[in-house]
Amino acid sequence: MGDPAAAVAQLKAACDRAYDNNLHSCSNAVYDLIKELVNPGETYRQANEFIDYWDENWKSVSLEEGFGLANRGIVVVGGLKVLGGHGHVIAIYPGTKIPNGGYQYFYKPANKYLTLKPTGTYPRALSTSISTTWPGTMSKGDKTVWDPWAKDEAFSNVEFWAPPASF
């Protein structure tokens, strides 16, 4: 498969470009990443549609498998479908695991900023969002795959996939 360090550098660079070019759309960021590194002819989909497509056409992987694959330079995507709404999709950003949380968010009931306390270590994420209300959805490898959902209950439903050709 070539030089693993070069593949990881290529994945990081593609994640960075996808983030920079799509600050307000998780679907567009992941779409750009897939077009660049997996399938130049990829069809654009919204988050829920991507999740349905991956579920039928890509290989389901555990978070640990996905972490290992991303650190070999392989695109690994994840997402959580929202029925009757918009889901959210991300990609695993290669690198070491880091603590989740640790960033400030505005807590409306108390009308003040709080810091989300870390609860564990997770793989890094490429994540953008149309919504700017939750800072955990914005990550250029500086937050984790857990942070867009920020709750163990929600994160337990997030699924991950890798392109079948990567196996």
N, CA, C and O atoms as a DFTB+ gen file, in Angstrom:
668 C
 N C O
     1  1       0.816      -1.204       0.000
     2  2       0.000       0.000       0.000
     3  2       0.856       1.263       0.000
     4  3       0.299       2.357       0.084
     5  1       2.147       1.169      -0.088
     6  2       2.985       2.352      -0.121
     7  2       3.477       2.751       1.254
     8  3       3.412       1.980       2.212
     9  1       3.966       3.963       1.325
    10  2       4.546       4.524       2.534
    11  2       3.444       4.947       3.512
    12  3       2.684       5.869       3.213
    13  1       3.342       4.281       4.693
    14  2       2.283       4.633       5.661
    15  2       2.379       6.077       6.151
    16  3       1.353       6.735       6.324
    17  1       3.586       6.575       6.375
    18  2       3.742       7.960       6.845
    19  2       3.228       8.948       5.797
    20  3       2.612       9.957       6.141
    21  1       3.479       8.659       4.529
    22  2       2.991       9.523       3.454
    23  2       1.466       9.469       3.372
    24  3       0.817      10.490       3.144
    25  1       0.894       8.272       3.560
    26  2      -0.564       8.128       3.521
    27  2      -1.217       8.898       4.666
    28  3      -2.255       9.531       4.473
    29  1      -0.620       8.850       5.849
    30  2      -1.161       9.588       6.995
    31  2      -1.042      11.091       6.756
    32  3      -1.977      11.838       7.045
    33  1       0.089      11.538       6.236
    34  2       0.269      12.962       5.931
    35  2      -0.755      13.421       4.893
    36  3      -1.299      14.521       4.995
    37  1      -1.016      12.573       3.895
    38  2      -2.005      12.892       2.867
    39  2      -3.405      12.995       3.484
    40  3      -4.167      13.899       3.142
    41  1      -3.744      12.075       4.389
    42  2      -5.050      12.115       5.041
    43  2      -5.180      13.373       5.904
    44  3      -6.211      14.044       5.865
    45  1      -4.151      13.694       6.674
    46  2      -4.200      14.919       7.494
    47  2      -4.394      16.154       6.625
    48  3      -5.226      17.008       6.934
    49  1      -3.640      16.250       5.554
    50  2      -3.742      17.412       4.670
    51  2      -5.133      17.507       4.041
    52  3      -5.691      18.599       3.931
    53  1      -5.689      16.375       3.633
    54  2      -7.035      16.365       3.041
    55  2      -8.084      16.740       4.086
    56  3      -9.029      17.463       3.772
    57  1      -7.935      16.263       5.316
    58  2      -8.846      16.643       6.403
    59  2      -8.779      18.145       6.647
    60  3      -9.807      18.802       6.816
    61  1      -7.566      18.682       6.665
    62  2      -7.397      20.120       6.900
    63  2      -8.064      20.939       5.800
    64  3      -8.736      21.931       6.085
    65  1      -7.884      20.532       4.555
    66  2      -8.534      21.244       3.436
    67  2     -10.054      21.137       3.541
    68  3     -10.763      22.124       3.344
    69  1     -10.550      19.953       3.848
    70  2     -12.000      19.759       3.966
    71  2     -12.576      20.644       5.069
    72  3     -13.658      21.211       4.917
    73  1     -11.854      20.757       6.167
    74  2     -12.294      21.622       7.268
    75  2     -12.300      23.085       6.821
    76  3     -13.313      23.775       6.934
    77  1     -11.161      23.544       6.315
    78  2     -11.024      24.956       5.929
    79  2     -12.034      25.381       4.879
    80  3     -12.491      26.524       4.893
    81  1     -12.390      24.487       3.968
    82  2     -13.298      24.830       2.873
    83  2     -14.770      24.632       3.198
    84  3     -15.630      25.003       2.399
    85  1     -15.079      24.053       4.361
    86  2     -16.471      23.707       4.669
    87  2     -16.802      23.931       6.144
    88  3     -17.302      23.026       6.811
    89  1     -16.530      25.109       6.648
    90  2     -16.723      25.370       8.074
    91  2     -18.168      25.237       8.540
    92  3     -18.416      25.084       9.736
    93  1     -19.122      25.292       7.619
    94  2     -20.522      25.282       8.027
    95  2     -21.322      24.096       7.490
    96  3     -22.548      24.164       7.402
    97  1     -20.626      23.001       7.128
    98  2     -21.351      21.844       6.620
    99  2     -20.560      20.560       6.845
   100  3     -19.536      20.322       6.205
   101  1     -21.050      19.747       7.756
   102  2     -20.388      18.464       8.003
   103  2     -20.442      17.581       6.759
   104  3     -19.469      16.901       6.435
   105  1     -21.569      17.590       6.070
   106  2     -21.719      16.757       4.873
   107  2     -20.752      17.174       3.781
   108  3     -20.142      16.323       3.133
   109  1     -20.605      18.484       3.571
   110  2     -19.681      18.958       2.544
   111  2     -18.236      18.633       2.905
   112  3     -17.451      18.266       2.030
   113  1     -17.872      18.762       4.179
   114  2     -16.495      18.460       4.591
   115  2     -16.173      16.995       4.329
   116  3     -15.130      16.678       3.757
   117  1     -17.056      16.115       4.741
   118  2     -16.824      14.682       4.538
   119  2     -16.878      14.343       3.050
   120  3     -16.100      13.517       2.573
   121  1     -17.775      14.967       2.330
   122  2     -17.871      14.764       0.879
   123  2     -16.552      15.130       0.192
   124  3     -16.049      14.375      -0.641
   125  1     -15.998      16.288       0.545
   126  2     -14.722      16.701      -0.053
   127  2     -13.607      15.712       0.271
   128  3     -12.783      15.399      -0.588
   129  1     -13.581      15.226       1.496
   130  2     -12.563      14.253       1.899
   131  2     -12.683      12.971       1.082
   132  3     -11.685      12.450       0.583
   133  1     -13.903      12.468       0.948
   134  2     -14.135      11.232       0.183
   135  2     -13.779      11.438      -1.291
   136  3     -13.140      10.582      -1.904
   137  1     -14.196      12.583      -1.861
   138  2     -13.879      12.856      -3.275
   139  2     -12.377      12.898      -3.496
   140  3     -11.888      12.405      -4.513
   141  1     -11.644      13.475      -2.565
   142  2     -10.198      13.610      -2.755
   143  2      -9.455      12.293      -2.584
   144  3      -8.532      12.003      -3.345
   145  1      -9.840      11.494      -1.598
   146  2      -9.033      10.316      -1.274
   147  2      -9.660       8.955      -1.568
   148  3      -8.954       7.947      -1.591
   149  1     -10.961       8.908      -1.791
   150  2     -11.610       7.603      -1.986
   151  2     -12.209       7.469      -3.378
   152  3     -11.907       6.514      -4.094
   153  1     -13.062       8.424      -3.771
   154  2     -13.801       8.296      -5.021
   155  2     -14.054       9.678      -5.615
   156  3     -14.956      10.384      -5.165
   157  1     -13.266      10.078      -6.626
   158  2     -13.457      11.396      -7.233
   159  2     -14.860      11.608      -7.813
   160  3     -15.294      12.748      -7.979
   161  1     -15.563      10.531      -8.118
   162  2     -16.908      10.633      -8.672
   163  2     -18.003      10.490      -7.633
   164  3     -19.164      10.276      -7.985
   165  1     -17.656      10.605      -6.366
   166  2     -18.630      10.432      -5.280
   167  2     -19.839      11.349      -5.468
   168  3     -19.691      12.505      -5.866
   169  1     -21.019      10.838      -5.184
   170  2     -22.254      11.606      -5.226
   171  2     -22.408      12.361      -3.911
   172  3     -22.157      11.810      -2.839
   173  1     -22.826      13.633      -3.999
   174  2     -23.058      14.409      -2.780
   175  2     -24.315      13.916      -2.080
   176  3     -25.320      13.612      -2.723
   177  1     -24.249      13.841      -0.770
   178  2     -25.391      13.447       0.045
   179  2     -25.412      14.303       1.307
   180  3     -24.378      14.817       1.733
   181  1     -26.578      14.451       1.894
   182  2     -26.698      15.051       3.227
   183  2     -26.318      13.985       4.251
   184  3     -26.219      12.805       3.916
   185  1     -26.105      14.399       5.495
   186  2     -25.603      13.495       6.538
   187  2     -26.414      12.201       6.641
   188  3     -25.835      11.116       6.581
   189  1     -27.723      12.288       6.794
   190  2     -28.526      11.071       6.936
   191  2     -28.396      10.162       5.714
   192  3     -28.351       8.939       5.850
   193  1     -28.335      10.758       4.521
   194  2     -28.188       9.967       3.300
   195  2     -26.813       9.310       3.230
   196  3     -26.692       8.164       2.797
   197  1     -25.773      10.036       3.657
   198  2     -24.438       9.437       3.702
   199  2     -24.448       8.221       4.620
   200  3     -23.911       7.170       4.270
   201  1     -25.048       8.362       5.774
   202  2     -25.075       7.262       6.747
   203  2     -25.775       6.044       6.153
   204  3     -25.289       4.922       6.300
   205  1     -26.901       6.248       5.490
   206  2     -27.594       5.130       4.828
   207  2     -26.701       4.488       3.767
   208  3     -26.618       3.264       3.675
   209  1     -26.038       5.317       2.971
   210  2     -25.158       4.816       1.917
   211  2     -24.009       4.002       2.502
   212  3     -23.744       2.885       2.057
   213  1     -23.322       4.571       3.511
   214  2     -22.194       3.856       4.124
   215  2     -22.649       2.546       4.740
   216  3     -21.954       1.535       4.651
   217  1     -23.817       2.567       5.365
   218  2     -24.317       1.358       6.023
   219  2     -24.516       0.226       5.017
   220  3     -24.338      -0.945       5.352
   221  1     -24.880       0.572       3.796
   222  2     -25.131      -0.439       2.770
   223  2     -23.901      -0.761       1.910
   224  3     -23.806      -1.857       1.357
   225  1     -22.964       0.183       1.795
   226  2     -21.890       0.031       0.817
   227  2     -20.475       0.039       1.375
   228  3     -19.552      -0.377       0.675
   229  1     -20.271       0.484       2.576
   230  2     -18.947       0.524       3.188
   231  2     -18.866      -0.523       4.279
   232  3     -19.879      -1.124       4.637
   233  1     -17.698      -0.747       4.804
   234  2     -17.496      -1.747       5.857
   235  2     -17.644      -1.085       7.218
   236  3     -16.972      -0.099       7.518
   237  1     -18.519      -1.628       8.027
   238  2     -18.683      -1.153       9.401
   239  2     -17.437      -1.518      10.203
   240  3     -16.954      -2.648      10.131
   241  1     -16.919      -0.558      10.967
   242  2     -15.745      -0.799      11.801
   243  2     -16.010      -0.267      13.204
   244  3     -16.809       0.650      13.393
   245  1     -15.337      -0.849      14.172
   246  2     -15.418      -0.326      15.538
   247  2     -14.605       0.957      15.610
   248  3     -13.833       1.271      14.704
   249  1     -14.786       1.680      16.679
   250  2     -14.009       2.898      16.872
   251  2     -12.515       2.588      16.909
   252  3     -11.715       3.316      16.321
   253  1     -12.136       1.515      17.594
   254  2     -10.714       1.148      17.670
   255  2     -10.159       0.742      16.307
   256  3      -9.040       1.115      15.955
   257  1     -10.941      -0.021      15.539
   258  2     -10.505      -0.375      14.185
   259  2     -10.348       0.882      13.342
   260  3      -9.371       1.024      12.607
   261  1     -11.308       1.791      13.448
   262  2     -11.254       3.030      12.695
   263  2     -10.053       3.874      13.068
   264  3      -9.418       4.469      12.197
   265  1      -9.736       3.934      14.348
   266  2      -8.560       4.657      14.832
   267  2      -7.297       4.087      14.192
   268  3      -6.440       4.836      13.723
   269  1      -7.188       2.770      14.174
   270  2      -6.029       2.119      13.563
   271  2      -5.948       2.374      12.068
   272  3      -4.867       2.631      11.538
   273  1      -7.086       2.303      11.384
   274  2      -7.106       2.539       9.938
   275  2      -6.723       3.984       9.605
   276  3      -5.940       4.225       8.686
   277  1      -7.272       4.933      10.345
   278  2      -6.946       6.341      10.088
   279  2      -5.455       6.587      10.282
   280  3      -4.858       7.396       9.572
   281  1      -4.864       5.900      11.229
   282  2      -3.434       6.068      11.466
   283  2      -2.576       5.273      10.490
   284  3      -1.353       5.220      10.618
   285  1      -3.239       4.652       9.508
   286  2      -2.554       4.064       8.345
   287  2      -2.857       4.886       7.097
   288  3      -2.438       4.529       5.996
   289  1      -3.593       5.997       7.272
   290  2      -3.905       6.876       6.164
   291  2      -5.178       6.549       5.425
   292  3      -5.393       7.032       4.313
   293  1      -6.031       5.733       6.025
   294  2      -7.286       5.316       5.390
   295  2      -8.435       6.181       5.906
   296  3      -8.543       6.423       7.108
   297  1      -9.283       6.643       5.005
   298  2     -10.439       7.448       5.376
   299  2     -11.410       6.587       6.187
   300  3     -11.808       5.506       5.753
   301  1     -11.779       7.077       7.356
   302  2     -12.793       6.435       8.194
   303  2     -13.802       7.514       8.561
   304  3     -13.438       8.563       9.093
   305  1     -15.061       7.252       8.275
   306  2     -16.133       8.204       8.545
   307  2     -17.013       7.672       9.660
   308  3     -17.036       6.474       9.943
   309  1     -17.724       8.576      10.277
   310  2     -18.649       8.190      11.329
   311  2     -19.859       9.084      11.280
   312  3     -19.834      10.153      10.671
   313  1     -20.917       8.643      11.921
   314  2     -22.097       9.487      11.945
   315  2     -23.212       8.950      12.800
   316  3     -23.233       7.791      13.214
   317  1     -24.131       9.849      13.042
   318  2     -25.336       9.518      13.789
   319  2     -26.513      10.108      13.032
   320  3     -26.601      11.321      12.841
   321  1     -27.406       9.245      12.610
   322  2     -28.591       9.646      11.865
   323  2     -29.617      10.220      12.837
   324  3     -29.770       9.733      13.957
   325  1     -30.309      11.248      12.396
   326  2     -31.376      11.837      13.187
   327  2     -32.657      11.722      12.370
   328  3     -32.777      12.324      11.303
   329  1     -33.599      10.957      12.868
   330  2     -34.873      10.788      12.166
   331  2     -35.681      12.075      12.258
   332  3     -35.830      12.652      13.335
   333  1     -36.200      12.519      11.118
   334  2     -36.985      13.742      11.086
   335  2     -36.143      14.999      11.242
   336  3     -36.683      16.077      11.494
   337  1     -34.836      14.877      11.097
   338  2     -33.954      16.039      11.242
   339  2     -32.665      15.823      10.478
   340  3     -32.601      15.020       9.547
   341  1     -31.657      16.541      10.881
   342  2     -30.353      16.439      10.225
   343  2     -29.406      15.654      11.113
   344  3     -29.241      15.968      12.292
   345  1     -28.788      14.641      10.544
   346  2     -27.776      13.889      11.264
   347  2     -26.467      14.662      11.279
   348  3     -26.401      15.821      10.869
   349  1     -25.439      13.995      11.757
   350  2     -24.113      14.618      11.775
   351  2     -23.104      13.571      11.355
   352  3     -23.163      12.425      11.802
   353  1     -22.164      13.970      10.482
   354  2     -21.109      13.076      10.019
   355  2     -19.747      13.708      10.280
   356  3     -19.591      14.929      10.266
   357  1     -18.770      12.843      10.516
   358  2     -17.412      13.259      10.830
   359  2     -16.450      12.302      10.140
   360  3     -16.873      11.347       9.489
   361  1     -15.170      12.560      10.284
   362  2     -14.133      11.610       9.872
   363  2     -13.137      11.515      11.019
   364  3     -12.951      12.466      11.778
   365  1     -12.504      10.361      11.132
   366  2     -11.453      10.212      12.136
   367  2     -10.191      10.864      11.579
   368  3      -9.725      10.524      10.491
   369  1      -9.656      11.797      12.338
   370  2      -8.440      12.534      11.981
   371  2      -7.265      11.749      12.545
   372  3      -7.273      11.419      13.731
   373  1      -6.260      11.441      11.743
   374  2      -5.156      10.627      12.261
   375  2      -4.364      11.349      13.342
   376  3      -4.310      12.577      13.390
   377  1      -3.755      10.550      14.204
   378  2      -2.937      11.092      15.290
   379  2      -3.210      10.341      16.572
   380  3      -3.925       9.339      16.585
   381  1      -2.637      10.832      17.638
   382  2      -2.822      10.210      18.949
   383  2      -4.228      10.475      19.468
   384  3      -4.901      11.401      19.015
   385  1      -4.658       9.675      20.401
   386  2      -5.908       9.957      21.097
   387  2      -5.669      11.133      22.042
   388  3      -4.563      11.330      22.545
   389  1      -6.724      11.905      22.271
   390  2      -6.648      13.045      23.167
   391  2      -7.867      13.046      24.085
   392  3      -8.862      12.388      23.779
   393  1      -7.812      13.771      25.207
   394  2      -8.985      13.844      26.086
   395  2     -10.142      14.561      25.393
   396  3      -9.940      15.539      24.673
   397  1     -11.335      14.070      25.616
   398  2     -12.518      14.771      25.126
   399  2     -12.742      16.008      26.006
   400  3     -12.112      16.158      27.053
   401  1     -13.636      16.879      25.572
   402  2     -13.958      18.066      26.365
   403  2     -12.778      19.012      26.509
   404  3     -11.891      19.077      25.658
   405  1     -12.801      19.742      27.617
   406  2     -11.733      20.686      27.897
   407  2     -11.951      22.054      27.269
   408  3     -11.086      22.922      27.393
   409  1     -13.071      22.275      26.601
   410  2     -13.352      23.554      25.963
   411  2     -14.561      24.202      26.613
   412  3     -15.362      23.537      27.269
   413  1     -14.681      25.510      26.422
   414  2     -15.785      26.252      27.019
   415  2     -17.021      26.210      26.132
   416  3     -16.938      26.138      24.905
   417  1     -18.159      26.258      26.793
   418  2     -19.434      26.366      26.105
   419  2     -20.336      27.265      26.933
   420  3     -20.148      27.400      28.142
   421  1     -21.315      27.878      26.281
   422  2     -22.225      28.770      26.992
   423  2     -23.390      27.974      27.555
   424  3     -24.094      27.286      26.815
   425  1     -23.591      28.066      28.850
   426  2     -24.682      27.363      29.542
   427  2     -25.793      28.377      29.805
   428  3     -25.698      29.187      30.727
   429  1     -26.853      28.324      28.982
   430  2     -27.916      29.323      29.032
   431  2     -28.618      29.426      30.386
   432  3     -28.831      30.542      30.859
   433  1     -28.996      28.295      31.045
   434  2     -29.723      28.441      32.316
   435  2     -28.975      29.269      33.376
   436  3     -29.597      29.963      34.179
   437  1     -27.662      29.190      33.369
   438  2     -26.878      29.963      34.340
   439  2     -26.323      31.247      33.717
   440  3     -25.692      32.051      34.403
   441  1     -26.561      31.436      32.408
   442  2     -26.078      32.609      31.683
   443  2     -24.575      32.827      31.877
   444  3     -24.114      33.934      32.153
   445  1     -23.825      31.720      31.720
   446  2     -22.372      31.845      31.857
   447  2     -21.678      30.735      31.079
   448  3     -22.298      29.761      30.652
   449  1     -20.378      30.913      30.911
   450  2     -19.562      29.910      30.248
   451  2     -19.073      28.879      31.256
   452  3     -18.673      29.210      32.372
   453  1     -19.116      27.628      30.834
   454  2     -18.591      26.522      31.630
   455  2     -17.562      25.780      30.783
   456  3     -17.519      25.941      29.564
   457  1     -16.754      24.984      31.423
   458  2     -15.790      24.160      30.701
   459  2     -16.244      22.712      30.781
   460  3     -16.497      22.192      31.867
   461  1     -16.346      22.061      29.622
   462  2     -16.729      20.658      29.579
   463  2     -15.572      19.829      30.116
   464  3     -14.476      19.853      29.557
   465  1     -15.807      19.111      31.176
   466  2     -14.763      18.320      31.821
   467  2     -14.474      17.055      31.017
   468  3     -15.398      16.360      30.592
   469  1     -13.191      16.758      30.808
   470  2     -12.833      15.524      30.099
   471  2     -13.273      14.278      30.876
   472  3     -13.239      14.243      32.106
   473  1     -13.685      13.265      30.121
   474  2     -14.113      12.002      30.738
   475  2     -13.366      10.797      30.185
   476  3     -13.537       9.683      30.680
   477  1     -12.541      11.009      29.166
   478  2     -11.810       9.892      28.563
   479  2     -10.982      10.380      27.392
   480  3     -10.992      11.566      27.064
   481  1     -10.264       9.458      26.760
   482  2      -9.494       9.800      25.567
   483  2     -10.106       9.111      24.360
   484  3     -10.586       7.980      24.441
   485  1     -10.078       9.810      23.253
   486  2     -10.712       9.340      22.021
   487  2      -9.860       9.742      20.829
   488  3      -8.990      10.605      20.942
   489  1     -10.115       9.111      19.676
   490  2      -9.458       9.570      18.451
   491  2      -9.878      11.006      18.120
   492  3     -10.954      11.468      18.500
   493  1      -9.007      11.677      17.412
   494  2      -9.288      13.039      16.962
   495  2     -10.324      13.021      15.837
   496  3     -10.563      11.986      15.215
   497  1     -10.935      14.182      15.584
   498  2     -11.990      14.258      14.576
   499  2     -11.781      15.390      13.590
   500  3     -11.209      16.431      13.911
   501  1     -12.266      15.150      12.371
   502  2     -12.569      16.205      11.409
   503  2     -14.071      16.399      11.546
   504  3     -14.845      15.473      11.301
   505  1     -14.486      17.602      11.936
   506  2     -15.910      17.855      12.117
   507  2     -16.205      19.333      11.901
   508  3     -15.508      20.195      12.437
   509  1     -17.225      19.621      11.125
   510  2     -17.730      20.984      10.970
   511  2     -19.246      20.923      11.115
   512  3     -19.832      19.841      11.156
   513  1     -19.874      22.090      11.192
   514  2     -21.317      22.081      11.411
   515  2     -21.950      23.391      10.980
   516  3     -21.342      24.458      11.067
   517  1     -23.182      23.286      10.514
   518  2     -23.963      24.472      10.187
   519  2     -24.295      25.247      11.465
   520  3     -24.477      26.464      11.438
   521  1     -24.370      24.532      12.564
   522  2     -24.694      25.142      13.849
   523  2     -23.414      25.529      14.575
   524  3     -22.481      24.734      14.684
   525  1     -23.385      26.740      15.060
   526  2     -22.225      27.185      15.826
   527  2     -22.528      27.211      17.320
   528  3     -21.741      27.747      18.100
   529  1     -23.644      26.646      17.721
   530  2     -24.030      26.704      19.131
   531  2     -23.252      25.724      20.001
   532  3     -23.119      25.951      21.204
   533  1     -22.744      24.657      19.433
   534  2     -21.976      23.701      20.226
   535  2     -20.537      23.650      19.710
   536  3     -20.303      23.175      18.599
   537  1     -19.569      24.132      20.497
   538  2     -18.191      24.194      20.017
   539  2     -17.562      22.829      19.742
   540  3     -16.562      22.758      19.029
   541  1     -18.112      21.757      20.280
   542  2     -17.566      20.425      20.050
   543  2     -17.731      19.924      18.634
   544  3     -17.098      18.942      18.245
   545  1     -18.585      20.595      17.845
   546  2     -18.788      20.153      16.459
   547  2     -17.724      20.674      15.512
   548  3     -17.670      20.254      14.356
   549  1     -16.881      21.577      15.976
   550  2     -15.858      22.166      15.123
   551  2     -14.490      21.609      15.502
   552  3     -13.959      21.930      16.565
   553  1     -13.918      20.774      14.635
   554  2     -12.634      20.154      14.958
   555  2     -11.776      19.935      13.726
   556  3     -12.195      19.306      12.754
   557  1     -10.586      20.459      13.790
   558  2      -9.555      20.228      12.778
   559  2      -8.475      19.380      13.441
   560  3      -7.286      19.696      13.393
   561  1      -8.932      18.284      14.067
   562  2      -8.030      17.402      14.785
   563  2      -7.761      17.841      16.204
   564  3      -6.986      17.191      16.906
   565  1      -8.378      18.931      16.655
   566  2      -8.135      19.434      18.006
   567  2      -9.182      18.970      19.010
   568  3      -9.014      19.160      20.215
   569  1     -10.264      18.360      18.521
   570  2     -11.279      17.775      19.399
   571  2     -11.452      16.321      18.987
   572  3     -10.855      15.869      18.010
   573  1     -12.257      15.604      19.724
   574  2     -12.373      14.172      19.497
   575  2     -13.656      13.793      18.765
   576  3     -14.547      14.618      18.562
   577  1     -13.725      12.528      18.378
   578  2     -14.926      12.000      17.732
   579  2     -16.119      11.997      18.684
   580  3     -17.263      11.927      18.236
   581  1     -15.871      12.071      19.973
   582  2     -16.930      12.106      20.994
   583  2     -17.543      13.500      21.102
   584  3     -18.738      13.633      21.367
   585  1     -16.740      14.529      20.900
   586  2     -17.142      15.904      21.207
   587  2     -18.344      16.450      20.441
   588  3     -19.088      17.237      21.025
   589  1     -18.595      16.095      19.180
   590  2     -19.795      16.644      18.535
   591  2     -21.088      16.271      19.257
   592  3     -22.068      17.013      19.200
   593  1     -21.094      15.133      19.931
   594  2     -22.303      14.681      20.624
   595  2     -22.246      15.003      22.116
   596  3     -23.289      15.226      22.732
   597  1     -21.067      15.033      22.700
   598  2     -20.814      15.485      24.079
   599  2     -21.578      14.749      25.172
   600  3     -21.675      15.233      26.299
   601  1     -22.101      13.618      24.850
   602  2     -22.790      12.792      25.847
   603  2     -22.542      11.334      25.503
   604  3     -22.649      10.925      24.347
   605  1     -22.209      10.558      26.528
   606  2     -21.955       9.139      26.294
   607  2     -23.161       8.434      25.677
   608  3     -23.002       7.559      24.827
   609  1     -24.372       8.816      26.107
   610  2     -25.588       8.166      25.593
   611  2     -25.711       8.372      24.087
   612  3     -26.012       7.430      23.353
   613  1     -25.481       9.588      23.628
   614  2     -25.577       9.864      22.189
   615  2     -24.407       9.222      21.445
   616  3     -24.598       8.609      20.395
   617  1     -23.203       9.363      21.988
   618  2     -22.030       8.833      21.296
   619  2     -22.090       7.314      21.149
   620  3     -21.530       6.763      20.201
   621  1     -22.758       6.640      22.069
   622  2     -22.853       5.172      21.978
   623  2     -23.609       4.727      20.728
   624  3     -23.524       3.562      20.338
   625  1     -24.350       5.642      20.094
   626  2     -25.100       5.322      18.875
   627  2     -24.384       5.720      17.591
   628  3     -24.878       5.448      16.497
   629  1     -23.225       6.362      17.715
   630  2     -22.456       6.761      16.542
   631  2     -21.816       5.517      15.935
   632  3     -21.281       4.670      16.651
   633  1     -21.875       5.416      14.612
   634  2     -21.287       4.281      13.902
   635  2     -20.147       4.779      13.023
   636  3     -20.090       5.955      12.662
   637  1     -19.230       3.853      12.680
   638  2     -18.066       4.179      11.869
   639  2     -17.952       3.202      10.703
   640  3     -18.317       2.031      10.811
   641  1     -17.422       3.729       9.556
   642  2     -17.272       2.926       8.352
   643  2     -15.970       3.273       7.650
   644  3     -15.447       4.379       7.788
   645  1     -15.461       2.318       6.902
   646  2     -14.294       2.522       6.040
   647  2     -14.644       1.979       4.660
   648  3     -15.462       1.068       4.537
   649  1     -14.024       2.539       3.619
   650  2     -14.299       2.050       2.261
   651  2     -13.922       0.573       2.144
   652  3     -12.872       0.170       2.644
   653  1     -14.748      -0.233       1.499
   654  2     -14.446      -1.669       1.393
   655  2     -13.137      -1.946       0.694
   656  3     -12.510      -2.968       0.973
   657  1     -12.694      -1.085      -0.202
   658  2     -11.450      -1.313      -0.937
   659  2     -10.222      -1.189      -0.032
   660  3      -9.119      -1.552      -0.442
   661  1     -10.396      -0.683       1.190
   662  2      -9.258      -0.490       2.086
   663  2      -8.919      -1.750       2.860
   664  3      -7.984      -1.751       3.660
   665  1      -9.670      -2.829       2.631
   666  2      -9.431      -4.069       3.378
   667  2      -8.846      -5.138       2.476
   668  3      -8.578      -6.250       2.929
